[in-house]
Amino acid sequence: MSTRVESALPISSRRVTYRLLEGDERERLWARMVAQWPMATEYQQATTRQIPLLALHHGVN
């Protein structure tokens, strides 16, 4: 799944394409994310659903 969106950051706006991460790629990047932001583990434990993890790509593919 890949979709175009526009992000609105406080200093700029940019078109990006996002892709829902799945499988081994998601697991690898989830581990990196919780290493930087350990609270994500608490959020995951507080729900029965898997928290979506997206990859953002600058530009339009």
C-alpha positions in Angstrom: 0.0 0.0 0.0 1.4 3.3 -1.0 -0.4 6.7 -0.9 0.5 10.3 -1.5 0.0 12.8 1.3 1.2 16.3 2.1 2.9 16.9 5.4 2.6 20.3 7.1 5.6 21.0 9.3 5.9 24.2 11.3 8.5 25.5 8.9 7.6 23.9 5.6 5.2 21.8 3.6 6.3 18.9 1.5 4.6 16.2 -0.5 5.5 12.7 0.5 4.6 9.1 -0.3 4.0 6.7 2.5 4.1 3.0 2.8 2.8 0.7 5.6 5.7 -1.4 6.9 5.1 -5.1 7.3 6.9 -8.3 8.2 10.6 -8.4 8.8 11.1 -4.8 7.7 8.6 -3.5 10.2 10.1 -5.6 13.0 13.6 -4.3 12.3 12.5 -0.7 12.2 10.2 -1.0 15.2 13.2 -2.2 17.2 15.2 0.8 16.1 12.2 3.1 17.0 11.8 1.7 20.5 15.6 2.0 21.1 15.1 5.7 20.5 11.7 6.1 22.0 11.1 3.3 24.7 7.7 4.6 25.5 6.4 3.1 22.3 6.6 -0.3 24.0 4.2 0.9 26.6 1.8 2.1 24.0 2.0 -1.2 22.2 1.3 -3.1 25.4 -1.8 -1.0 26.1 -3.6 -2.1 23.0 -4.5 -5.4 21.3 -3.9 -4.0 17.8 -0.5 -3.6 16.1 0.5 0.0 16.0 1.1 1.0 12.3 4.5 2.0 11.3 4.9 4.0 8.1 7.9 4.8 5.8 7.8 8.3 4.3 9.5 9.1 1.1 10.1 12.6 -0.2 8.7 13.4 -3.6 6.1 11.5 -5.6 6.9 8.0 -6.8 
